[in-house]
Amino acid sequence: MLRRVGYFRTYLFGSERSSASYGLICPAVGLFVFGMFFLHVGLVQNGLVTKFSPAYFALLLPLAAVQILGILTMFRLDDRLLIARVPTLADAEAA
């Protein structure tokens, strides 16, 4: 849905700056937390997957990828919104 409404294009890669764009991190965090509950409560505690087995780590890998993507998104937003940019001579000439 975020891609459909152009949220990434506008706030993550575009020129718009808004503190509300930190909402991009929420789906990654929610998916990771839900995935951990599903893995541990749904699969490990019910005996379908053995903890620390190859299958366990295979199921954990996509969750780790989502978490890394969320962290990279946060760093990108921090860079765009929190770090002050010093205007350069090229910026002044372009304006």
Buried (B, 14 or more C-beta within 10 A) or exposed (E): EEEEEEBBEEBBEEEEEEEEBBEBBEBBEEBBEEBEEEBBEEBBEEEEBEEEEEEBEEBBEEBEEBBEBBEEBBEBBEEBEEEEEEEEEEEEEEE
